[in-house]
Amino acid sequence: MTKLNKMLLCSLGMGFAFWAGAARAAEDTVLFKIHDVVPVKNADGNVVACDIGATFYNRTANEIKNASLNLVWTDEVIGETINQEERDAKEARRANRKNTARYNTSSYTSKDIVLKLRLPPLKSYQQVTLKSKVGTDRCFLLLNDMEVDILSCGASGSGDDKKLKLPTAQSSCEGLFTYISPASPEYYNDFQAISVAEQNAQENTVLQTKKDALDTAYQDALKQIDTLNKTLDGSSE
């Protein structure tokens, strides 16, 4: 096989690998978004908590069970204030003088806002919306990106009765959940606007169309290689 032939086949192989990888990436995730954030006020009119909605859509072939998550939002402004106060206190101790800071922010608030969510069993291609409450007055932060800590989860395959236990974030649950922010157009629609059967049919049609196109391109390339080889063989005689 000539060097040109090898390069062409290698490129086609990369195309197949990219298509397969993209298909897996689109399926092997649980999409979720935070929405309907409403401040909760006390009798004095002060915000003391935030009601929120959280919608999850299981875009995997497995049923997700016993999933428990910590969603952690970091307040960068509060975090920097706390860090600066700690630096000032450290400098004061180094200079052997009394720390005269007027405030100690970390004593009454935290830079992190944490929400623990326990998901109900989530079947493959099923969507669920949860209502919850976050104990903070910084409701404006709850539509920002957050860190997702997976405390526990489990999955069972759709084709058998065996359960695959995924007990910690260090296991196969790592990276399972994908946050969709308000910056994404997908945020403003239901993740699952059609029935499961319709969605499966559409997805299978799209994937088959892409596969057929790649198969056709591959066969055409083989024909071109064969023609080129025959031409080169004829010219060498």
VEXVEXBA-326493 format. One line per field, with one value per residue: z, x, y of N, C-alpha, C, O in turn; residue in one letter. Coordinates in steps of 0.02 Angstrom, whole numbers, plus 50000, padded with zeros to 5 digits. Last residue first. Example, Ala and Ser with C-alpha at 12.3 -4.5 7.8 and 13.67 -1.06 7.14 Angstrom:
% VEXVEXBA-326493
n.w: 50354,50390
n.u: 50642,50660
n.v: 49888,49716
ca.w: 50357,50390
ca.u: 50684,50615
ca.v: 49947,49775
c.w: 50394,50390
c.u: 50645,50660
c.v: 50002,49835
o.w: 50402,50423
o.u: 50670,50712
o.v: 50057,49834
code: S,A
//
This chain:
% VEXVEXBA-326493
n.w: 49170,49244,49208,49265,49401,49409,49377,49481,49588,49558,49572,49709,49763,49723,49796,49925,49923,49914,50039,50122,50088,50131,50269,50298,50270,50363,50481,50468,50469,50597,50676,50637,50678,50815,50849,50814,50899,51024,51018,51013,51136,51227,51154,51171,51246,51361,51410,51365,51344,51387,51377,51250,51235,51380,51485,51593,51581,51625,51684,51684,51768,51760,51813,51897,51906,51913,52053,52133,52193,52229,52187,52082,52033,51923,51929,51809,51720,51558,51479,51546,51702,51836,51954,52085,52195,52302,52289,52181,52168,52055,52066,51948,51865,51921,51981,52110,52142,52183,52315,52447,52566,52595,52592,52465,52425,52283,52172,52018,51876,51757,51614,51539,51474,51596,51755,51909,52074,52135,52212,52330,52353,52448,52416,52478,52445,52512,52596,52734,52883,53007,53007,52892,52919,53033,53043,53081,53138,53211,53291,53365,53302,53240,53108,53104,53139,53027,52927,52965,52947,52809,52763,52808,52731,52604,52613,52627,52502,52414,52450,52414,52274,52236,52303,52228,52251,52237,52265,52297,52269,52245,52177,52171,51996,51826,51699,51546,51435,51463,51495,51604,51663,51791,51861,52002,52072,52234,52354,52471,52621,52672,52650,52756,52808,52931,52912,52769,52599,52469,52292,52173,52021,51905,51894,51837,51748,51675,51594,51609,51476,51348,51225,51172,51177,51078,50965,50967,50943,50814,50744,50768,50704,50571,50551,50566,50450,50354,50380,50347,50211,50171,50210,50132,50003,50008,50020,49957,50000
n.u: 50225,50186,50059,49986,50003,49936,49806,49782,49786,49676,49572,49587,49559,49428,49371,49393,49313,49187,49183,49185,49068,48977,49003,48964,48828,48789,48812,48717,48601,48609,48592,48460,48388,48410,48345,48212,48186,48203,48096,47985,47999,47989,47914,47989,48069,48176,48220,48127,48228,48330,48452,48495,48570,48665,48666,48612,48692,48689,48805,48805,48865,48977,49101,49100,49043,49139,49224,49238,49118,49052,48982,48897,48856,48749,48648,48565,48467,48485,48478,48504,48594,48589,48686,48704,48795,48852,48904,48983,48983,49005,49014,48930,48886,48735,48617,48643,48672,48557,48535,48597,48557,48521,48481,48374,48259,48173,48099,48144,48094,48158,48155,48236,48330,48318,48253,48300,48243,48272,48417,48450,48562,48620,48707,48803,48911,49060,49106,48997,48980,49030,49165,49220,49235,49263,49313,49414,49577,49692,49802,49945,50103,50205,50209,50142,50014,49985,49987,49876,49775,49784,49750,49618,49564,49580,49495,49371,49366,49365,49240,49151,49176,49144,49060,49027,48913,48891,48787,48804,48691,48651,48557,48486,48510,48478,48482,48573,48604,48574,48520,48408,48392,48327,48303,48259,48209,48211,48203,48317,48322,48310,48295,48187,48066,48035,47990,48093,48082,48161,48178,48181,48220,48192,48331,48469,48486,48573,48599,48704,48777,48807,48769,48869,48977,48942,48950,49084,49143,49096,49157,49293,49307,49281,49391,49498,49480,49507,49643,49692,49667,49758,49881,49888,49892,50015,50104,50028,50043
n.v: 50026,50131,50163,50060,50086,50208,50166,50076,50168,50247,50154,50126,50251,50266,50161,50209,50322,50265,50201,50316,50380,50283,50285,50416,50405,50310,50383,50483,50404,50349,50463,50500,50386,50384,50503,50473,50363,50423,50515,50431,50365,50472,50621,50784,50864,50864,50983,51125,51273,51353,51286,51287,51402,51448,51533,51467,51303,51140,51021,50851,50709,50625,50650,50499,50377,50278,50352,50459,50479,50313,50196,50120,49960,49897,49756,49657,49633,49712,49826,49942,49929,50043,50133,50254,50365,50498,50626,50726,50895,51017,51191,51300,51453,51538,51545,51583,51713,51775,51743,51756,51714,51540,51389,51338,51211,51135,51021,50941,50853,50739,50631,50491,50412,50286,50346,50380,50387,50558,50631,50747,50880,51012,51157,51290,51418,51486,51582,51618,51720,51752,51736,51786,51924,52021,52192,52276,52235,52248,52146,52211,52154,52082,52063,51942,51982,52059,51965,51890,51984,52005,51877,51871,51973,51916,51804,51869,51933,51825,51769,51870,51862,51731,51608,51456,51325,51158,51025,50859,50723,50556,50427,50307,50272,50281,50164,50194,50263,50440,50563,50618,50775,50878,51036,51121,51276,51357,51486,51542,51645,51770,51939,52034,52071,52027,51899,51849,51789,51707,51726,51598,51530,51449,51331,51238,51082,50942,50785,50658,50560,50491,50551,50628,50542,50449,50531,50566,50440,50414,50521,50495,50371,50407,50494,50409,50334,50431,50449,50321,50319,50419,50366,50249,50304,50371,50264,50111,49940
ca.w: 49122,49260,49188,49192,49374,49424,49336,49413,49585,49560,49507,49660,49774,49698,49723,49904,49931,49860,49978,50127,50077,50060,50231,50307,50233,50292,50468,50471,50411,50539,50680,50627,50607,50775,50861,50782,50826,51005,51024,50958,51074,51224,51190,51136,51222,51328,51382,51400,51321,51383,51444,51273,51209,51326,51425,51554,51609,51570,51699,51644,51767,51734,51750,51885,51910,51846,52011,52101,52137,52245,52254,52072,52089,51925,51949,51852,51788,51604,51447,51519,51629,51812,51888,52061,52141,52289,52352,52181,52206,52069,52070,52014,51865,51898,51909,52099,52125,52117,52264,52383,52542,52580,52647,52483,52457,52343,52205,52091,51905,51820,51642,51580,51436,51536,51700,51845,52019,52132,52153,52321,52317,52439,52414,52465,52456,52476,52525,52700,52817,52998,53068,52896,52875,53024,53024,53106,53086,53225,53231,53374,53324,53313,53131,53084,53184,53093,52925,52963,53014,52855,52748,52834,52804,52621,52602,52681,52564,52414,52456,52485,52311,52227,52298,52263,52218,52275,52218,52327,52246,52294,52164,52233,52060,51880,51750,51611,51424,51460,51425,51598,51606,51769,51813,51971,52037,52167,52324,52400,52583,52715,52615,52737,52738,52927,52931,52835,52649,52525,52360,52204,52084,51951,51867,51894,51751,51727,51591,51638,51524,51414,51260,51173,51220,51148,50981,50975,51005,50869,50743,50792,50777,50605,50544,50616,50515,50358,50388,50415,50254,50157,50238,50205,50023,49997,50075,49952,50000
ca.u: 50241,50251,50112,49990,50029,50008,49840,49782,49835,49742,49584,49594,49625,49477,49367,49424,49385,49210,49182,49238,49132,48980,49012,49034,48869,48782,48850,48788,48615,48613,48654,48516,48387,48434,48417,48247,48181,48246,48165,47998,47999,48050,47911,47951,48007,48140,48270,48129,48180,48264,48424,48461,48501,48654,48701,48568,48684,48670,48764,48825,48816,48913,49085,49139,48999,49112,49208,49299,49134,49085,48973,48944,48860,48817,48659,48622,48446,48488,48469,48437,48590,48575,48655,48705,48748,48839,48912,48939,49013,48959,49050,48944,48916,48804,48614,48621,48728,48582,48500,48630,48525,48567,48485,48444,48271,48215,48094,48141,48106,48124,48167,48182,48292,48351,48259,48294,48266,48233,48375,48444,48503,48621,48641,48799,48840,49027,49112,49045,48958,48957,49130,49212,49181,49286,49267,49347,49526,49637,49760,49877,50057,50199,50237,50213,50051,49985,50037,49942,49787,49796,49816,49667,49563,49615,49567,49396,49364,49423,49301,49158,49185,49213,49053,49078,48927,48929,48801,48814,48740,48652,48604,48520,48476,48519,48440,48564,48567,48616,48534,48454,48372,48378,48279,48316,48192,48237,48170,48298,48330,48342,48301,48255,48080,48066,47941,48063,48095,48114,48199,48138,48250,48139,48284,48437,48487,48531,48595,48640,48777,48829,48723,48801,48978,48945,48887,49034,49155,49078,49084,49263,49319,49238,49322,49489,49474,49440,49597,49699,49630,49686,49859,49887,49837,49953,50098,50069,50000
ca.v: 49973,50103,50210,50066,50024,50206,50216,50051,50113,50277,50186,50073,50221,50313,50160,50146,50330,50308,50161,50265,50414,50301,50223,50396,50454,50295,50322,50501,50446,50305,50426,50546,50407,50328,50496,50528,50355,50368,50539,50478,50327,50433,50558,50734,50895,50810,50938,51062,51224,51383,51300,51226,51401,51399,51556,51512,51370,51184,51080,50909,50763,50602,50681,50559,50435,50295,50295,50435,50523,50376,50223,50175,50007,49921,49825,49667,49648,49656,49762,49934,49928,49975,50128,50186,50351,50427,50591,50668,50841,50961,51128,51274,51386,51535,51531,51514,51669,51793,51704,51773,51775,51595,51436,51350,51276,51134,51086,50942,50919,50750,50697,50519,50462,50309,50298,50415,50344,50496,50620,50674,50854,50940,51126,51218,51403,51433,51596,51575,51696,51755,51718,51713,51901,51953,52140,52291,52229,52295,52151,52187,52206,52083,52127,51944,51937,52090,52019,51859,51957,52061,51904,51823,51980,51978,51795,51826,51972,51870,51731,51852,51925,51756,51681,51496,51389,51208,51079,50924,50772,50611,50481,50326,50262,50309,50196,50162,50201,50381,50549,50562,50733,50829,50987,51087,51215,51344,51427,51545,51582,51720,51876,52014,52087,52093,51949,51840,51841,51697,51742,51648,51551,51472,51381,51270,51155,50973,50857,50679,50615,50470,50508,50657,50602,50428,50499,50618,50475,50369,50512,50557,50375,50359,50518,50462,50302,50403,50505,50346,50272,50426,50430,50244,50261,50409,50311,50171,50000
c.w: 49062,49211,49200,49169,49298,49396,49345,49365,49514,49554,49504,49590,49723,49706,49692,49828,49908,49862,49918,50064,50078,50044,50156,50269,50238,50250,50394,50455,50409,50476,50619,50627,50592,50701,50818,50789,50790,50929,51002,50958,51014,51158,51182,51176,51185,51306,51341,51368,51368,51354,51441,51341,51235,51302,51366,51491,51567,51599,51636,51658,51732,51724,51721,51816,51895,51847,51944,52054,52101,52182,52266,52136,52076,51979,51950,51868,51835,51673,51493,51491,51605,51737,51873,51995,52121,52228,52343,52244,52209,52104,52089,52009,51937,51896,51879,52025,52099,52095,52194,52326,52474,52560,52635,52537,52477,52369,52270,52115,51981,51845,51706,51608,51474,51496,51640,51788,51952,52077,52160,52265,52314,52407,52403,52467,52434,52495,52483,52627,52786,52928,53059,52958,52884,52984,53021,53094,53116,53172,53247,53309,53327,53337,53207,53109,53168,53143,52993,52964,53018,52925,52795,52821,52836,52696,52621,52674,52622,52477,52458,52496,52385,52268,52295,52249,52260,52232,52258,52271,52295,52276,52215,52222,52118,51945,51807,51654,51490,51448,51420,51524,51595,51712,51789,51926,52005,52138,52254,52381,52511,52679,52658,52703,52715,52856,52926,52850,52716,52580,52411,52276,52113,52020,51922,51868,51814,51724,51649,51637,51552,51462,51333,51216,51226,51195,51054,50995,51019,50936,50802,50795,50805,50680,50579,50612,50570,50425,50395,50429,50327,50203,50229,50237,50099,50019,50070,50012,50000
c.u: 50280,50272,50181,50046,50036,50039,49915,49818,49840,49796,49654,49609,49638,49548,49420,49425,49421,49286,49207,49241,49190,49047,49020,49049,48942,48826,48848,48831,48689,48630,48663,48583,48447,48437,48446,48323,48219,48246,48214,48071,48016,48055,47977,47953,47964,48072,48236,48182,48181,48211,48351,48428,48461,48582,48690,48601,48635,48653,48752,48778,48844,48863,49018,49122,49035,49063,49180,49285,49197,49099,49002,48944,48915,48821,48733,48630,48504,48467,48473,48425,48519,48565,48642,48669,48754,48794,48902,48953,48964,48999,49000,48986,48931,48828,48684,48610,48706,48640,48528,48599,48553,48527,48537,48446,48343,48223,48135,48133,48095,48142,48127,48203,48230,48304,48294,48307,48251,48262,48333,48394,48506,48556,48649,48726,48830,48953,49074,49048,49014,48933,49054,49173,49167,49232,49302,49299,49457,49582,49699,49837,49987,50158,50231,50247,50126,50024,50042,49997,49856,49812,49833,49738,49613,49618,49606,49472,49392,49425,49363,49223,49195,49226,49123,49067,48978,48943,48832,48828,48746,48708,48596,48572,48519,48480,48485,48513,48551,48572,48584,48464,48426,48350,48337,48289,48255,48205,48197,48263,48307,48353,48340,48255,48150,48083,47968,48015,48062,48131,48143,48162,48209,48167,48234,48392,48451,48538,48554,48640,48707,48833,48742,48754,48908,48941,48886,48967,49104,49087,49062,49187,49287,49245,49273,49419,49464,49428,49525,49651,49634,49645,49784,49860,49830,49892,50034,50057,50044
c.v: 49999,50048,50181,50110,50027,50142,50214,50099,50085,50224,50215,50101,50167,50285,50206,50140,50267,50315,50201,50223,50365,50335,50238,50332,50436,50341,50304,50440,50465,50344,50380,50508,50452,50346,50440,50521,50410,50359,50485,50501,50371,50395,50520,50669,50845,50836,50883,51019,51164,51336,51320,51237,51342,51403,51509,51539,51411,51252,51121,50967,50825,50659,50661,50587,50500,50353,50320,50377,50500,50415,50292,50216,50058,49974,49840,49741,49660,49679,49703,49865,49916,49978,50055,50183,50278,50422,50516,50627,50783,50906,51073,51211,51365,51462,51529,51496,51601,51747,51717,51732,51797,51656,51490,51404,51280,51205,51082,51014,50916,50820,50706,50586,50486,50354,50329,50366,50378,50451,50556,50662,50778,50918,51052,51195,51331,51426,51545,51594,51654,51734,51718,51692,51826,51916,52073,52233,52239,52292,52193,52197,52179,52142,52135,52007,51939,52047,52052,51911,51926,52036,51961,51847,51931,51988,51856,51815,51932,51914,51775,51814,51911,51819,51711,51570,51428,51269,51136,50974,50830,50658,50537,50380,50287,50303,50218,50200,50165,50320,50490,50543,50680,50787,50944,51031,51186,51281,51419,51480,51593,51653,51827,51946,52070,52114,52020,51897,51823,51746,51731,51662,51608,51488,51401,51326,51178,51049,50884,50755,50624,50528,50497,50616,50632,50488,50477,50589,50528,50403,50469,50551,50438,50365,50473,50490,50353,50369,50480,50403,50294,50381,50439,50308,50258,50369,50352,50216,50062
o.w: 49017,49212,49170,49118,49270,49371,49297,49321,49489,49518,49453,49555,49696,49663,49643,49798,49876,49810,49876,50037,50039,49993,50123,50239,50189,50201,50365,50419,50357,50433,50593,50583,50541,50665,50790,50741,50741,50898,50965,50906,50971,51127,51136,51225,51168,51343,51292,51307,51406,51342,51487,51359,51241,51343,51309,51447,51510,51637,51599,51644,51747,51678,51664,51766,51880,51794,51923,52019,52044,52126,52310,52140,52061,51972,51975,51825,51894,51683,51470,51479,51639,51712,51894,51980,52138,52211,52372,52251,52238,52074,52133,51955,51981,51921,51818,52009,52069,52036,52151,52293,52448,52539,52663,52529,52503,52339,52306,52084,52005,51835,51711,51624,51443,51484,51634,51776,51940,52037,52189,52271,52299,52431,52355,52513,52377,52554,52425,52598,52809,52916,53099,52962,52883,53012,53009,53130,53170,53161,53291,53278,53295,53386,53234,53130,53213,53183,53015,52998,53068,52958,52819,52863,52884,52723,52651,52724,52662,52502,52499,52546,52416,52294,52346,52191,52321,52182,52308,52234,52329,52269,52227,52253,52113,51950,51833,51645,51489,51452,51378,51495,51579,51713,51769,51950,51984,52174,52218,52389,52494,52704,52678,52723,52660,52845,52917,52807,52718,52605,52396,52316,52082,52071,51977,51825,51842,51702,51671,51675,51523,51486,51376,51242,51279,51246,51089,51035,51076,50980,50836,50844,50859,50716,50612,50664,50616,50454,50435,50482,50365,50231,50274,50284,50126,50051,50121,50050,50038
o.u: 50298,50329,50230,50078,50085,50095,49953,49855,49895,49845,49688,49653,49693,49591,49452,49473,49474,49320,49243,49296,49237,49078,49063,49103,48979,48857,48899,48881,48720,48668,48719,48625,48480,48483,48500,48360,48254,48298,48261,48103,48055,48108,48016,47989,47907,48023,48264,48189,48228,48154,48313,48381,48400,48536,48704,48566,48620,48606,48798,48718,48899,48823,49003,49129,49003,49043,49195,49331,49208,49093,48978,48910,48972,48792,48774,48619,48494,48451,48465,48367,48479,48531,48679,48627,48803,48758,48938,49006,48910,49042,48959,48994,48943,48795,48692,48596,48745,48655,48524,48633,48535,48469,48592,48416,48372,48198,48132,48157,48044,48198,48070,48262,48178,48246,48299,48364,48195,48302,48356,48336,48557,48502,48681,48688,48846,48936,49057,48999,49071,48873,49018,49151,49109,49189,49362,49250,49442,49545,49659,49840,49971,50175,50250,50305,50167,50062,50097,50047,49891,49857,49890,49782,49647,49670,49660,49508,49432,49479,49408,49258,49242,49281,49157,49065,48972,48979,48804,48877,48698,48765,48541,48625,48581,48423,48524,48503,48520,48511,48629,48421,48483,48292,48389,48257,48298,48178,48206,48292,48282,48390,48396,48219,48170,48111,47931,48001,48012,48188,48085,48167,48203,48142,48234,48413,48409,48589,48506,48677,48657,48888,48698,48705,48890,48907,48835,48930,49081,49045,49013,49157,49258,49196,49227,49389,49424,49374,49487,49620,49586,49595,49750,49821,49776,49847,50002,50009,50092
o.v: 49961,50026,50204,50098,50003,50144,50218,50079,50073,50233,50209,50076,50163,50294,50189,50117,50270,50315,50175,50211,50371,50320,50210,50326,50441,50320,50286,50446,50464,50320,50374,50519,50444,50326,50447,50532,50397,50349,50499,50505,50352,50393,50534,50664,50861,50830,50859,51017,51154,51357,51305,51201,51346,51406,51527,51565,51392,51259,51136,50962,50848,50657,50678,50551,50551,50377,50375,50354,50520,50390,50328,50267,50040,50028,49801,49784,49673,49737,49646,49846,49884,50023,50011,50226,50245,50470,50475,50597,50789,50874,51083,51182,51407,51417,51520,51438,51564,51744,51673,51693,51849,51650,51486,51457,51232,51253,51033,51061,50892,50843,50683,50597,50499,50337,50390,50347,50401,50475,50507,50680,50748,50935,51030,51212,51313,51429,51558,51618,51656,51731,51689,51634,51805,51882,52068,52226,52213,52340,52176,52250,52129,52176,52187,52006,51937,52073,52071,51902,51932,52062,51966,51838,51948,52010,51851,51818,51957,51929,51764,51825,51936,51828,51715,51591,51431,51265,51159,50965,50847,50637,50561,50380,50289,50327,50179,50260,50113,50324,50491,50511,50696,50767,50970,50985,51224,51239,51468,51426,51647,51610,51841,51900,52090,52167,52068,51938,51788,51747,51744,51616,51661,51464,51373,51364,51143,51076,50852,50786,50602,50544,50494,50643,50657,50485,50486,50617,50536,50397,50486,50573,50437,50364,50497,50508,50341,50374,50506,50405,50286,50403,50463,50306,50263,50395,50366,50208,50066
code: E,S,S,G,D,L,T,K,N,L,T,D,I,Q,K,L,A,D,Q,Y,A,T,D,L,A,D,K,K,T,Q,L,V,T,N,E,Q,A,N,Q,E,A,V,S,I,A,Q,F,D,N,Y,Y,E,P,S,A,P,S,I,Y,T,F,L,G,E,C,S,S,Q,A,T,P,L,K,L,K,K,D,D,G,S,G,S,A,G,C,S,L,I,D,V,E,M,D,N,L,L,L,F,C,R,D,T,G,V,K,S,K,L,T,V,Q,Q,Y,S,K,L,P,P,L,R,L,K,L,V,I,D,K,S,T,Y,S,S,T,N,Y,R,A,T,N,K,R,N,A,R,R,A,E,K,A,D,R,E,E,Q,N,I,T,E,G,I,V,E,D,T,W,V,L,N,L,S,A,N,K,I,E,N,A,T,R,N,Y,F,T,A,G,I,D,C,A,V,V,N,G,D,A,N,K,V,P,V,V,D,H,I,K,F,L,V,T,D,E,A,A,R,A,A,G,A,W,F,A,F,G,M,G,L,S,C,L,L,M,K,N,L,K,T,M
//
